[in-house]
Amino acid sequence: MGTFIKIMSKMPLQYVLYEREAVLGKLKGKTVIQAQPTGRKRLNHRDFCEEVARATTFTGAEVEAVLRLAAEIAKKHVENGNIVDFGDIGTLKPSFKSIQVEKGVEEFNANVHIVKPVVRLSPSREYFELRGVSFERVEPQPKKKKKDDASDAASSGSTTDDNDYDIDPSNLPGGHTGL
């Protein structure tokens, strides 16, 4: 018998439509309408671990400890130059930026010319491709106020959702608006 996992009912992905001028491609220079995801909420790590724990015999703290340990061990392997298959999430591998050095003019020095070493995640296409989702158009929310204005809003009793991201679509590269 497998573990019973309660599947959340699927909610539609909310989006807003924005007009902007296309800067790339066949529509370059023309006014286009583009959808942008909105209405997203962030599930904090502790709540995520508690949700996983409810479907297992582990406590939320144990789930969190296992996830943290897995990440630490994977990072140590990547720091040693190994590529780590991290299951459904994807592959973790070392990467860095390299400064170009003109041949014959300057000798390449790894300590100077290799910069910003990072762990690079190559996401699993199967896992990260959303299938069977629906969409719901919503009206754009007003832009968030600056911190100075936020204290005025708090004193007036109005609140803002810290997890609702309004992005200026004119700053986005051609067509991709991300989730």
C-alpha positions as CSV (number, residue, x, y, z in Angstrom):
1,M,0.0,0.0,0.0
2,G,1.4,3.4,-0.9
3,T,1.2,6.5,1.1
4,F,-2.0,8.5,0.6
5,I,-1.2,12.1,-0.4
6,K,-4.0,14.6,-0.5
7,I,-3.7,16.4,-3.8
8,M,-4.6,20.1,-3.7
9,S,-7.3,21.1,-6.0
10,K,-5.9,23.0,-8.9
11,M,-6.5,26.7,-9.0
12,P,-6.2,28.7,-12.2
13,L,-3.0,30.6,-12.8
14,Q,-4.0,34.3,-12.6
15,Y,-2.7,36.8,-15.2
16,V,-3.0,40.4,-16.2
17,L,-2.7,41.8,-19.7
18,Y,-0.3,44.7,-20.4
19,E,0.4,46.7,-23.5
20,R,4.0,47.4,-24.4
21,E,6.2,48.0,-27.4
22,A,7.9,44.9,-28.7
23,V,11.7,45.3,-28.8
24,L,12.6,42.0,-30.5
25,G,11.3,39.7,-33.2
26,K,8.9,40.2,-36.0
27,L,6.7,42.5,-34.0
28,K,9.6,44.8,-33.1
29,G,8.4,48.4,-32.7
30,K,4.7,47.5,-32.7
31,T,2.4,47.7,-29.7
32,V,1.6,44.3,-28.4
33,I,-0.5,42.8,-25.7
34,Q,1.2,40.3,-23.4
35,A,0.0,38.3,-20.4
36,Q,2.0,38.4,-17.1
37,P,1.5,36.0,-14.2
38,T,0.1,37.6,-11.0
39,G,-1.6,36.7,-7.8
40,R,1.2,34.5,-6.7
41,K,1.7,33.7,-3.0
42,R,4.9,32.5,-1.5
43,L,4.8,29.3,0.6
44,N,7.5,29.7,3.2
45,H,9.9,26.8,3.8
46,R,8.6,25.8,7.2
47,D,4.9,25.6,6.0
48,F,6.1,23.6,3.0
49,C,7.9,21.1,5.3
50,E,4.8,20.9,7.5
51,E,2.6,20.1,4.5
52,V,5.1,17.4,3.4
53,A,5.2,16.0,6.9
54,R,1.4,15.6,7.0
55,A,1.7,13.1,4.1
56,T,4.5,11.1,5.9
57,T,5.5,9.7,9.3
58,F,8.0,12.5,9.7
59,T,7.5,15.8,11.6
60,G,7.9,19.1,9.9
61,A,11.3,19.6,11.6
62,E,12.5,16.2,10.4
63,V,11.4,17.0,6.8
64,E,13.2,20.4,7.0
65,A,16.4,18.7,8.4
66,V,16.4,16.1,5.6
67,L,16.0,18.8,2.9
68,R,18.7,21.0,4.5
69,L,21.1,18.0,4.7
70,A,20.4,17.0,1.2
71,A,21.1,20.5,-0.1
72,E,24.4,20.7,2.0
73,I,25.6,17.4,0.8
74,A,24.8,18.1,-2.8
75,K,26.6,21.5,-2.6
76,K,29.7,19.8,-1.2
77,H,29.8,17.4,-4.1
78,V,29.4,20.3,-6.6
79,E,32.2,22.2,-4.8
80,N,34.4,19.2,-5.5
81,G,33.5,19.4,-9.2
82,N,30.9,16.7,-9.3
83,I,27.5,16.8,-11.1
84,V,24.6,15.8,-8.8
85,D,21.4,14.3,-10.1
86,F,18.9,15.9,-7.7
87,G,16.0,13.7,-8.8
88,D,12.9,15.3,-10.2
89,I,14.2,18.8,-9.5
90,G,17.1,18.4,-12.0
91,T,20.9,18.4,-12.1
92,L,23.2,20.5,-10.0
93,K,26.7,21.3,-11.5
94,P,29.5,23.7,-10.9
95,S,29.8,26.8,-13.1
96,F,31.6,30.1,-13.1
97,K,32.4,33.2,-15.1
98,S,35.7,33.5,-16.8
99,I,37.3,36.8,-17.8
100,Q,38.8,36.7,-21.3
101,V,42.6,37.1,-21.5
102,E,44.3,38.0,-24.8
103,K,46.5,35.1,-25.9
104,G,50.2,36.0,-25.8
105,V,49.7,39.3,-24.0
106,E,48.7,38.1,-20.5
107,E,49.0,34.7,-18.9
108,F,45.7,33.2,-17.7
109,N,45.5,33.1,-13.8
110,A,42.6,31.0,-12.5
111,N,42.7,32.9,-9.2
112,V,42.2,36.2,-11.0
113,H,40.3,35.3,-14.2
114,I,37.8,32.8,-12.9
115,V,35.1,34.6,-10.9
116,K,31.7,34.0,-9.3
117,P,31.7,30.2,-8.9
118,V,28.1,29.1,-8.4
119,V,25.9,26.0,-8.3
120,R,24.0,25.8,-11.6
121,L,20.6,24.1,-11.6
122,S,19.5,22.5,-14.9
123,P,15.9,22.0,-14.2
124,S,14.2,18.7,-15.2
125,R,11.9,19.6,-18.1
126,E,9.5,16.8,-17.1
127,Y,9.1,18.2,-13.6
128,F,9.1,21.9,-14.3
129,E,6.7,21.9,-17.3
130,L,3.3,22.7,-16.0
131,R,0.6,20.6,-17.6
132,G,-3.2,20.6,-17.1
133,V,-3.3,24.2,-15.8
134,S,-6.0,26.7,-16.5
135,F,-5.8,30.4,-16.6
136,E,-7.9,33.3,-15.1
137,R,-7.6,36.9,-16.2
138,V,-7.6,39.4,-13.4
139,E,-7.3,43.2,-13.3
140,P,-3.8,44.7,-12.5
141,Q,-3.3,45.7,-8.9
142,P,-2.0,49.2,-8.1
143,K,1.8,49.4,-7.8
144,K,3.2,49.0,-4.3
145,K,4.1,52.2,-2.6
146,K,7.6,53.0,-1.4
147,K,8.5,52.2,2.2
148,D,7.9,55.8,3.3
149,D,4.4,55.6,1.9
150,A,3.9,52.1,3.3
151,S,4.0,53.5,6.9
152,D,1.2,55.9,5.9
153,A,-0.8,52.9,4.5
154,A,-0.3,50.9,7.7
155,S,-1.5,53.8,9.8
156,S,-4.6,54.1,7.7
157,G,-5.4,50.4,8.2
158,S,-4.8,49.4,4.5
159,T,-2.4,46.5,3.9
160,T,-0.4,45.3,0.9
161,D,0.4,41.7,0.1
162,D,4.1,41.1,0.4
163,N,3.9,38.3,-2.1
164,D,2.1,40.1,-5.0
165,Y,4.8,41.1,-7.5
166,D,4.0,43.8,-10.0
167,I,6.7,43.9,-12.6
168,D,6.9,46.5,-15.4
169,P,6.5,44.3,-18.5
170,S,8.4,46.8,-20.6
171,N,11.6,45.7,-18.8
172,L,11.0,42.0,-19.7
173,P,12.9,40.4,-22.5
174,G,10.9,39.5,-25.6
175,G,7.8,37.4,-24.7
176,H,8.9,35.5,-21.6
177,T,7.2,36.7,-18.5
178,G,8.2,33.9,-16.1
179,L,6.2,32.6,-13.1
